Amino acid sequence: MCSALSFSAKVIKATDIDVKGNVVYEAGQNAPYTGFIETYNEKMFLVARTEFKNGIQDGSSKKYIFLMVNYIVKLVLKMENK
């Protein structure tokens, strides 16, 4: 018996893909990609996670927004000094 909880979708970084036409492939592979592709910014924070099936975007796509750590620290210190 196979449970949905036991399924683990493949996840790769956006830097590890090849795009041929409108179809996405994992770099070096011949079969269209199925799984999640994650995009990171220059500080290695996750900024997007998109689901693909047979090389085409399918299902969920989430974008993440991160606050700067320095801003948060300054805000906390300001609140503590009140």
C-alpha positions as CSV (number, residue, x, y, z in Angstrom):
1,M,0.0,0.0,0.0
2,C,1.3,3.5,-0.9
3,S,0.4,6.5,1.1
4,A,0.4,10.1,-0.1
5,L,2.5,10.9,2.9
6,S,5.2,8.5,1.8
7,F,5.6,10.3,-1.6
8,S,8.5,12.7,-1.8
9,A,8.7,15.0,-4.8
10,K,12.0,15.7,-6.3
11,V,13.4,19.3,-5.6
12,I,16.1,21.0,-7.6
13,K,17.5,24.5,-7.8
14,A,16.6,26.7,-10.7
15,T,20.4,26.9,-11.6
16,D,20.2,23.1,-12.3
17,I,17.8,23.2,-15.2
18,D,17.9,23.3,-19.0
19,V,15.0,24.8,-21.0
20,K,14.4,23.5,-24.5
21,G,11.6,25.3,-26.3
22,N,9.0,25.7,-23.5
23,V,9.9,22.4,-21.7
24,V,12.1,22.2,-18.6
25,Y,14.7,19.5,-18.1
26,E,17.0,18.8,-15.2
27,A,20.5,19.7,-16.4
28,G,22.0,16.7,-18.2
29,Q,18.8,14.7,-18.4
30,N,16.7,13.7,-21.5
31,A,13.3,13.3,-19.8
32,P,11.2,16.4,-19.1
33,Y,11.4,17.4,-15.4
34,T,8.7,16.5,-12.8
35,G,9.0,17.9,-9.3
36,F,9.7,21.2,-7.7
37,I,12.1,23.9,-8.8
38,E,13.4,26.3,-6.1
39,T,14.8,29.7,-6.9
40,Y,17.2,31.4,-4.5
41,N,18.5,35.0,-4.3
42,E,22.2,36.0,-4.0
43,K,22.1,35.5,-0.2
44,M,20.7,32.0,-0.7
45,F,17.2,32.8,0.7
46,L,14.4,30.8,-1.0
47,V,12.4,33.3,-3.1
48,A,10.2,30.9,-5.2
49,R,9.1,27.3,-5.4
50,T,7.3,26.1,-8.5
51,E,5.8,22.7,-9.3
52,F,6.5,21.1,-12.7
53,K,5.0,18.0,-14.4
54,N,6.5,16.6,-17.6
55,G,8.5,19.8,-18.0
56,I,5.6,22.2,-17.8
57,Q,4.6,24.3,-14.8
58,D,1.7,22.5,-13.1
59,G,0.2,23.0,-9.7
60,S,1.4,25.3,-7.1
61,S,3.8,28.2,-7.4
62,K,4.8,30.1,-4.2
63,K,6.9,33.3,-3.9
64,Y,8.5,34.2,-0.6
65,I,9.3,37.6,0.7
66,F,12.1,38.0,3.3
67,L,12.8,41.0,5.5
68,M,16.3,42.1,6.0
69,V,17.8,40.8,9.2
70,N,19.5,44.2,10.0
71,Y,16.1,45.9,9.8
72,I,14.5,43.4,12.2
73,V,17.4,43.7,14.7
74,K,17.2,47.5,14.6
75,L,13.4,47.4,15.2
76,V,13.8,45.0,18.1
77,L,16.5,47.2,19.7
78,K,14.4,50.3,19.2
79,M,11.4,48.6,20.9
80,E,13.6,47.5,23.9
81,N,14.9,51.0,24.4
82,K,11.4,52.5,24.8
